């Protein structure tokens, strides 16, 4: 099993959720997060004072899937979230040693 963590633009959340469900994803965790990468934030003015806002709002989507689904889901995420501009986000893939469904005690892929 693998965990796919995608950090994307907030406006991509709804189309991404729809595409992932259409691709067969049965569960995901979504969180609003803040961070920065190459874009380093932006400048705004408040009462005549310049303020550097270096934390950019993003959405984190976490999936735990079977190994064979990883490449296809990465393609889905890139296909939906890619604008070609700085700030499109990142995808991280990590191994998952175990999954347990608390309600039934099922383990491994059946717990997904």
C-alpha angles and dihedrals in degrees: 000000000000135000115223114199115188122187108198143161113283092238089060094060101092096044089045094051090050093049093048093050089048088051090057103263108154099188141019140167119225129192135173108237139171130220145121139237130162093340094063094200128272142268126256133175124232117185090338095310121115114233124192110217103196099169112083120200113246138163122238117210117190123193130177110203142159115275094250092060097055101088094045092049092048088054090050093050093047092045092055103033102041116105097156092241130113109272100042088130140231140276122216125191120200134174118254114210098193143359124198127189103219096206096056105015091238113158137204123006092346088063091061 
